[in-house]
Amino acid sequence: MTSLRHDWTLAEVRAIHDLPLTELLHRAQTVHRAHHEPDSVQLCTLLSVKTGGCSEDCGYCPQSAHHDAMDAERMMSVGEVLAAARAAKAAGSTRFCMGAAWRDALHGPAFERVLEMVSGVRELGLEACATLGMLDDEQAAALAEAGLTAYNHNLDTSEAYYGEIISTRTYAERLDTLARVQGHGISLCCGGIIGMGESIDDRCEMLRTLANLETHPGSVPVNALVPVEGTPLAERPPIDPLELVRMCATARILMPRSTVRLSAGRASLGREAQVLCFMAGANSIFYGDRLLTTGNPDVDEDRALLDAAGLKPLEPYASPDPTVQATRERGPRTKSRLDVIAS
């Protein structure tokens, strides 16, 4: 099933998700091999450059000022971030992602600092990704000019369930930022979280929304909730790992050329479950011992896993997303939009 159409229905997506697992894996692996190097995995490192104090009330997030989960920290300096990026590159990462706990990306000196971080990461030969909250057109254009490879802005869940998790922004605002990012030629990194109390239909609807975008995201993170004490979702039970496998496989079939990233919650998976996710079409992981605020398998553990599975790191800029390919050698942008389509 390699169709790149953008008119999936919820019933069609649910039918794929609910296939017998061996059939689902077979279909997903067939699609994966048609569009990707079957033995390569993109290694990404994620760093929180401004932690805590966010005005959003996302029920899963310890960085929210609405929850009693952590104290806010100062914004990191450009030098500190670039030192972390160099270390990530030395460890094997090819994409460096920077996150700031903002509802909306700030204007002024803080945002100028982020632009310096982006330019510096690109000068190191790494792909640069950022997640800064909602953007306006001016900010999206400035990030594109600085050389940003990708922008992360997850939908989290379906529009119907969204209000159960977040009340401080709307789903429409989320979609508006996605359109601004793509409109300025930045590759979109967008996925969701499972295990927050949503239904299977909610999960499938989130994937359907992404698959029906005019341009598929360059990368689709598939996250499992990591319950954190002090957040409203702290007592949610863990998901069955096979639920994560099904989400990776369904995302792969719906968005053949996107990179599917096995993201938060991976630390709780055994080696076998992670390999099943790779078989299902996941071809990217966060690499390093932390995500924004939660744990992640350490570098040595991940290297051992990749070696045991016969997998190798994807080379920088080898992403199938043409938006990423077009950023390899470019300097500052001279156009506000790239005439490429990622899917």
N, C-alpha and C positions, 0 to 999 in steps of 0.2 A: 504494500500500500504506500506508494511513493508520491501520491498526488500532492501538489503544492497549492491546491485551491484554498480559498479563504472564506468559505461559506459553510463551515461545519455547524451542525445542529447539536444540541445537548444530547439528544437520543443517540446520535452517531458516536459522539465521544464516549458516552457511557457504555455503549456496546463494545467499543474497543477496550476500555478500561476493565470490563468484566469478562473478557475472554479467558478461557482456561490459561493458567499461567504459562505453561510450556508453549502454547500457541502464541500468546502475547509476546513472549521473549523471542520466539522465532521471527515473528513479523517485525519487531523492533530491531533486531539484529540485522535483518535483511535490509531494512531502510538505512540503518547506520552504515553498513558496509558500502552502500551505493553512494554515500555522500561524505564519508569521513575515513581517515586512516584508522583501521580497526584496532591497532595496537598502540595508539597514542592518546595521552591524557594531558590536558592543559593544567599546569600548576599555577595557582594564583595565591597571593598572600594578601591578607586583609588587615589593615591597621586603622584603629580609631584615633583620628587626629584631634577630635574634640569630643570628649566622653561625658555623658550625663547632662542633666539640666534641660532636657528637651520639653517643649510645651505641649507636645502631642500626648495623648493618653492611650497609646497602643497597649492592649492588655497583656501582650507577650513580652514587652520590652522593659528591661531594668533601667534603661537610660531615661525613662519618662520622669519628669518632675512631679507627676501625679502619684507616683508609687514610692514606697519606702524601701528601695532596693539598693541604692548606691548614691554616693555623693558626686556632684559635678566636679570635673577636673578642668584645668586650664587647657587652652589650645596649644598643641605642640608647635615648636618652631620649624621653619623650613629645613634647617640643618638636621634636626632630630629625625624628621620624616625621611630625608634623603639618606641618612645613615641606615635607617631601617630598610629602605629600598635596596641599598647596596648589599646588605646582609641577605635579603630575600633573593636577590639575583645570584649571589654566591652559593646559596643553598639549592638553586635550581628553578626558582619561580621565573615565569616569563610575563606575568601580569601582576601589577601592584595596585591594590584597591585601597582607597582612602575614604573613611567615613566620618562625618561630623553630625552630631546629634542636634540637628536643627529641624524645625517644622518647615521653614522656608530658608533657602540659602541666603545668608546675610549679604548686605551690600557693605562697601567700605573696606577698611584695612583687613578684616578677617577673610573676606572673599579674595582680595588681592593676594593674600598669603597662600590661599588654596591654589590660585593660578600659578604662583611660583612653584609650588609643590608639583603640580601637573607638568609644567615645563621641565623641571629638574628630573622627574621620573622618566620622561620621554628621552631626555638627553642621555640617560643611563642605558638606553636600548631596551627598555621595558615597555609593554603596553600599560597605559595608565587608565584606571577606572576610578570614579568617585561616586559617592552617595551622600548628598547634602540636603535632602528634602526637596520641596517643590522649587522649580525654577521659573523665572520670567524669561522673555525672549532675549533681553540684554545679557543675562547671565549665561544662557545657553550659548549665545554667540561668542561670549568671552571664553568660555571653556573650550569651544571648538577652536578658537584662535590660538589658545595655549597648547593645543595638540591632544586634548583628551580623546582617548580611544573609545571608551564606553562609559555610559552612565547607568548606575543601578537605581531603580525605582520600582520596587515590587508592588504588585497588586495585592498580595497577601492571601486573598480568598475571593469568593464570588461577591458580586455586588449585593446580592440578597443577604449574605451573612456579614457583610462588612461592618454594618452598624453595631453588631454584637461585640466587635473587637476594638473599634475605633470610633470616637464621636467628634474628634477635633478637626477632621477634614472629610471631604466627600469623595466618593469613588470617581465622580466626574473630574474633580481637581487632580486626582491621580492620573487619569487618562489625559488631561490637558498637558501635564508635564511630559508624559510619554511622547505626545505629538510634537512638543517643542524640541525635545532632544533629537528625535528623528528628523525634524525639519531643518536642523542645523548640521546634519550629516554625521552625528555622533551615534555610534552603535548602541543599541538599547540592551540593557541587562535587566530582565524583568521576569519574576517568577512568583512563588508563593510559599505558604507554610501549611503543613498539615498537622493535625493533632490538637487543634484549638477548640474542638467541639463541633466542627462543621460536618455536614453530611458528605457522602460520596458525590452526590450531585453538585454540591458547592465546589468540591475539588475539580470536578470535570468542567464546570462552568468557568472557573478561573482559567483553565487551560484552553477552553474554547474561545474565550475572549482574546487571549494572546494569539492563538492560531488564526483568528479571523482579522487580525490587524493587516493593513495593506502591506506592510513590511514586517516580517517576523522578527522578533528580538534576535540579536546576534548571539545572546546567551540567555538561558532559562535556568535560574537557580531553583532547585527543588529542596526545600527545607523541612525538617521535622522539628516541631516545637521542642525547645530546651527549657523546661520549667525552671524559673528562677524565683527563689524566696523573696517575698515582698511585692510580687506582681499578681494581678488577679487570676492568672492562669497557672499559678505555682503548683496547684494540686492536680493538674490534668494528668491522667495516666499516660504512660508511654504508648506509642503506636506499635503495631506489629511491623517488623522490618519489611515484610512482603508488601505492605501498603506503600512504602517508599519505592520499592521495586516497580510496582504497578504505575506509580506516577511518573517515574523516569521513562518507562517504556511507552506510556501514552504520550508524553511530551515528545519523545523521539519520533513517533509515527506522525503526530500532528504537525511538527515543525522539523522536517527532515534535515535542513541545513544549519539549524541552530546548534550551538554548543549547549549541552544539558549538564548543568553543574550540580553534583552531589554536595550539598552545602551543610547548613546547621543540622545538628543531630547525628552527624556521621561518627562522632566519638563513641556513641552508644551502640554502634553496629559492630558485629563480629566481622572477621575477614571474609567469611563466606557470603554474608549479606552484601558487603561492599562489592565483591566480585560479581554477584548477581546484578547489582545496579549497573556495573560496567557492561555486562552482557545485555542489559536492557537499553543501552544506548547512552548512558552517562559517560561523558568524556572530558570532564573537568572537575577538579576538587580545589578546596581551599587548603593550602599547604603551609604548615607552621603550627605552633602549639596553641594559638588563640585565634578566635574570630573577633568581633568587636568587643564583646564582654564575656564570652563563654569559651569553654575549652574546646580543643580540637586535637586529633592525634598528632604526636610529635613527628618531626622530620624523619628521624631514623625509622620509626614505625611505618611511615608511609613509603619510604624507600624500600623497605623489606617487603611490603605488600605488593608494590608495583613489580619488584623483581620476581616475586613468587608467581605473579599472574602473567609475567612476560610482557608487561606494558612499559612504555617509555614516555618520557616527557615530550609533549608537543613543542615544536620549535616556536620561538617568538614569531608573531605575525603570520603563523600558518593557519589562522582561523579561516573557516570557509566563508565568513561574513565579509563581503567585498568592502564594506565601510572600514573594517579593520585593515584589510590588505592595502587600501589606498592611503593609510596613514604611515606606512612603513618609513618612507624617506622624506616625507613632506616637512617643510618648515611651517611658519604661520600660514593660516588659511587666507586665500584671496577670494573665496566664494563662501556664501553662507549655507549652501546646500550641495551635497554631492549627488551627481546624477547616477547613482547606483541603487540597486534594490537587493536586499539581503536574502530574499527568498523568492 
